[in-house]
């Protein structure tokens, strides 16, 4: 299952703004490398999703995406330390064999 860093969990809590912090992560088709990540705050769980509860947040992954994200890490890169061009929630996926130049899509 996807690993979530403490920094990513804290950022998800800030984004949830008082609601129950739940993030749904999927891999969808698109981008110049063929696949891209879709991250959305979710009010309710989706039946069939795998869930991990860590650092006070729930992160769910749809069944089709779970094998693609099994070794991935969701992290948060702070704009003050990581730079303005590459900041926010980031997925580090060792299964990605190639990424596009902008880093928004990948191929396996």
Backbone as CSV, one residue per row, in Angstrom:
resi,resn,N_x,N_y,N_z,CA_x,CA_y,CA_z,C_x,C_y,C_z
1,UNK,0.840,-1.186,0.000,0.000,0.000,0.000,0.882,1.245,0.000
2,UNK,0.363,2.284,-0.462,1.001,3.595,-0.533,1.491,4.047,0.852
3,UNK,2.681,4.603,0.916,3.221,5.178,2.146,2.931,6.678,2.146
4,UNK,2.562,7.214,3.303,2.242,8.641,3.438,3.167,9.235,4.486
5,UNK,3.901,10.280,4.116,4.801,10.919,5.078,4.002,11.800,6.042
6,UNK,4.622,12.105,7.140,4.006,12.985,8.133,3.728,14.372,7.546
7,UNK,4.639,14.866,6.696,4.459,16.173,6.067,3.248,16.164,5.121
8,UNK,3.075,15.076,4.373,1.921,14.966,3.463,0.626,14.919,4.265
9,UNK,0.616,14.157,5.346,-0.590,14.063,6.181,-0.952,15.430,6.760
10,UNK,0.035,16.176,7.225,-0.235,17.511,7.781,-0.811,18.437,6.713
11,UNK,-0.315,18.334,5.486,-0.833,19.179,4.398,-2.268,18.775,4.041
12,UNK,-2.557,17.494,4.023,-3.926,17.018,3.760,-4.871,17.542,4.829
13,UNK,-4.431,17.544,6.082,-5.263,18.084,7.167,-5.535,19.563,6.950
14,UNK,-4.532,20.315,6.511,-4.747,21.742,6.229,-5.736,21.926,5.079
15,UNK,-5.621,21.112,4.045,-6.528,21.203,2.900,-7.964,20.853,3.287
16,UNK,-8.123,19.903,4.204,-9.460,19.465,4.613,-10.186,20.546,5.400
17,UNK,-9.455,21.472,5.988,-10.034,22.640,6.656,-11.142,22.283,7.637
18,UNK,-10.833,21.389,8.557,-11.784,21.045,9.610,-12.645,19.833,9.310
19,UNK,-12.778,19.429,8.053,-13.528,18.226,7.705,-12.641,17.012,7.985
20,UNK,-13.252,15.834,7.980,-12.470,14.614,8.161,-11.465,14.505,7.013
21,UNK,-10.163,14.474,7.315,-9.162,14.478,6.259,-9.094,13.142,5.520
22,UNK,-9.564,13.125,4.279,-9.549,11.924,3.445,-9.095,12.330,2.045
23,UNK,-8.077,11.642,1.536,-7.570,11.893,0.196,-7.713,10.614,-0.613
24,UNK,-8.248,10.740,-1.832,-8.363,9.596,-2.733,-7.326,9.763,-3.836
25,UNK,-6.543,8.704,-4.053,-5.472,8.723,-5.043,-5.792,7.688,-6.108
26,UNK,-5.690,8.117,-7.386,-5.903,7.203,-8.505,-4.827,7.438,-9.557
27,UNK,-4.616,6.433,-10.376,-3.801,6.572,-11.573,-4.786,6.583,-12.730
28,UNK,-4.695,7.617,-13.564,-5.596,7.735,-14.712,-4.762,7.910,-15.980
29,UNK,-5.375,7.644,-17.107,-4.696,7.851,-18.376,-4.556,9.332,-18.660
30,UNK,-3.448,9.706,-19.281,-3.260,11.101,-19.656,-1.826,11.542,-19.544
31,UNK,-1.606,12.774,-19.891,-0.261,13.325,-19.850,0.570,12.809,-21.011
32,UNK,1.735,13.355,-21.179,2.564,12.983,-22.327,3.257,11.633,-22.151
33,UNK,3.285,11.073,-20.942,3.892,9.758,-20.742,2.852,8.647,-20.629
34,UNK,1.577,8.996,-20.654,0.538,7.970,-20.690,-0.282,7.808,-19.428
35,UNK,0.284,8.087,-18.265,-0.438,7.959,-16.999,-0.149,9.173,-16.137
36,UNK,-1.116,9.508,-15.288,-0.900,10.603,-14.348,-1.667,10.310,-13.058
37,UNK,-1.284,11.005,-12.015,-1.918,10.830,-10.716,-3.097,11.774,-10.586
38,UNK,-4.157,11.282,-9.964,-5.336,12.088,-9.677,-5.520,12.055,-8.165
39,UNK,-5.369,13.200,-7.512,-5.526,13.305,-6.065,-6.686,14.238,-5.783
40,UNK,-7.643,13.753,-4.983,-8.812,14.557,-4.662,-9.219,14.330,-3.213
41,UNK,-9.639,15.418,-2.557,-10.233,15.265,-1.242,-11.573,14.570,-1.427
42,UNK,-11.895,13.643,-0.548,-13.134,12.879,-0.667,-13.897,12.961,0.645
43,UNK,-15.182,13.209,0.553,-16.016,13.308,1.747,-16.338,11.933,2.318
44,UNK,-16.507,10.954,1.450,-16.916,9.608,1.863,-15.972,8.573,1.257
45,UNK,-15.883,7.398,1.887,-15.095,6.324,1.281,-15.793,5.801,0.025
46,UNK,-15.020,5.240,-0.884,-15.554,4.629,-2.094,-15.413,3.125,-1.941
47,UNK,-16.516,2.414,-2.143,-16.520,0.968,-1.975,-15.460,0.325,-2.867
48,UNK,-14.682,-0.571,-2.293,-13.637,-1.277,-3.023,-12.263,-0.654,-2.907
49,UNK,-12.195,0.603,-2.461,-10.896,1.256,-2.304,-10.131,0.655,-1.135
50,UNK,-8.821,0.559,-1.277,-7.951,0.202,-0.163,-7.685,1.475,0.617
51,UNK,-7.626,1.363,1.931,-7.410,2.556,2.755,-6.255,2.350,3.714
52,UNK,-5.573,3.445,3.966,-4.558,3.471,5.010,-4.852,4.695,5.873
53,UNK,-4.818,4.494,7.182,-4.987,5.605,8.113,-3.651,5.811,8.799
54,UNK,-3.111,7.007,8.595,-1.784,7.290,9.109,-1.677,8.775,9.435
55,UNK,-1.045,9.084,10.547,-0.797,10.471,10.957,-2.086,11.297,10.973
56,UNK,-3.225,10.675,11.314,-4.475,11.411,11.451,-5.258,11.637,10.176
57,UNK,-4.844,11.035,9.056,-5.589,11.163,7.807,-5.889,9.783,7.230
58,UNK,-6.889,9.734,6.366,-7.207,8.520,5.630,-6.871,8.758,4.167
59,UNK,-6.100,7.866,3.590,-5.779,7.926,2.172,-6.312,6.643,1.553
60,UNK,-7.095,6.794,0.483,-7.648,5.628,-0.199,-7.117,5.561,-1.624
61,UNK,-7.035,4.328,-2.124,-6.547,4.064,-3.474,-7.526,3.122,-4.143
62,UNK,-7.947,3.461,-5.359,-8.899,2.602,-6.054,-8.231,1.282,-6.435
63,UNK,-9.029,0.215,-6.624,-8.458,-1.116,-6.856,-7.558,-1.208,-8.090
64,UNK,-7.884,-0.500,-9.156,-7.073,-0.567,-10.375,-5.702,0.081,-10.173
65,UNK,-5.657,1.113,-9.336,-4.413,1.848,-9.112,-3.532,1.237,-8.035
66,UNK,-4.118,0.437,-7.169,-3.368,-0.081,-6.024,-2.078,-0.804,-6.411
67,UNK,-2.078,-1.703,-7.404,-0.802,-2.355,-7.749,0.243,-1.379,-8.303
68,UNK,-0.202,-0.318,-8.949,0.724,0.664,-9.511,1.336,1.558,-8.447
69,UNK,0.655,1.664,-7.291,1.098,2.555,-6.219,1.610,1.816,-4.986
70,UNK,1.727,0.502,-5.071,2.054,-0.319,-3.896,3.352,0.081,-3.215
71,UNK,4.320,0.580,-3.947,5.616,0.946,-3.360,5.850,2.453,-3.368
72,UNK,4.825,3.210,-3.725,4.960,4.666,-3.853,4.882,5.354,-2.491
73,UNK,5.434,6.553,-2.442,5.384,7.387,-1.242,4.755,8.727,-1.600
74,UNK,3.747,9.114,-0.826,3.124,10.426,-0.975,3.809,11.360,0.009
75,UNK,4.380,12.433,-0.511,5.128,13.372,0.315,4.622,14.784,0.030
76,UNK,4.986,15.705,0.886,4.667,17.113,0.668,5.970,17.882,0.597
77,UNK,6.133,18.632,-0.477,7.320,19.471,-0.651,6.894,20.913,-0.394
78,UNK,7.444,21.499,0.630,7.120,22.873,1.018,7.724,23.851,0.025
79,UNK,6.957,24.844,-0.425,7.500,25.804,-1.392,8.692,26.594,-0.852
80,UNK,8.790,26.744,0.460,9.901,27.505,1.036,11.205,26.721,1.003
81,UNK,11.101,25.392,1.040,12.322,24.590,1.038,12.520,23.829,-0.268
82,UNK,11.443,23.560,-0.995,11.542,22.760,-2.210,11.513,23.567,-3.486
83,UNK,11.273,24.844,-3.369,11.206,25.677,-4.566,9.779,25.851,-5.030
84,UNK,9.501,26.949,-5.646,8.138,27.253,-6.071,7.678,26.411,-7.249
85,UNK,8.576,25.926,-8.064,8.156,25.181,-9.249,7.846,23.723,-8.948
86,UNK,8.390,23.146,-7.912,8.129,21.750,-7.561,7.750,21.678,-6.092
87,UNK,6.532,22.087,-5.790,6.069,22.029,-4.409,4.656,21.475,-4.383
88,UNK,4.219,21.083,-3.200,2.892,20.509,-3.024,2.980,19.020,-2.773
89,UNK,1.838,18.328,-2.896,1.818,16.882,-2.727,2.498,16.237,-3.924
90,UNK,3.428,15.342,-3.660,4.187,14.666,-4.716,4.181,13.172,-4.457
91,UNK,4.038,12.409,-5.516,4.147,10.960,-5.434,5.503,10.534,-5.972
92,UNK,6.223,9.776,-5.185,7.503,9.202,-5.596,7.237,7.718,-5.827
93,UNK,7.261,7.297,-7.077,6.871,5.938,-7.426,8.051,5.209,-8.071
94,UNK,8.648,4.235,-7.347,9.782,3.512,-7.919,9.394,2.644,-9.114
95,UNK,8.106,2.391,-9.311,7.664,1.591,-10.457,7.632,2.408,-11.749
96,UNK,7.679,3.711,-11.643,7.657,4.563,-12.837,8.982,4.392,-13.582
97,UNK,8.886,3.916,-14.811,10.089,3.690,-15.620,10.495,4.939,-16.385
98,UNK,9.540,5.834,-16.621,9.827,7.071,-17.348,8.858,8.142,-16.877
99,UNK,9.297,9.379,-16.914,8.428,10.511,-16.603,8.597,11.554,-17.700
100,UNK,7.603,12.409,-17.821,7.713,13.474,-18.812,8.616,14.578,-18.263
101,UNK,8.936,15.525,-19.109,9.827,16.607,-18.715,9.313,17.438,-17.563
102,UNK,7.996,17.648,-17.503,7.441,18.476,-16.433,7.213,17.673,-15.159
103,UNK,7.286,16.333,-15.231,7.122,15.491,-14.060,5.690,15.209,-13.665
104,UNK,4.717,15.589,-14.491,3.325,15.386,-14.153,2.754,14.059,-14.636
105,UNK,3.454,13.379,-15.533,2.957,12.085,-15.989,4.102,11.087,-16.002
106,UNK,3.732,9.809,-16.109,4.740,8.754,-16.022,4.315,7.550,-16.849
107,UNK,5.221,6.609,-17.017,4.953,5.349,-17.702,5.514,4.221,-16.864
108,UNK,4.849,3.090,-16.934,5.312,1.875,-16.226,5.515,0.783,-17.262
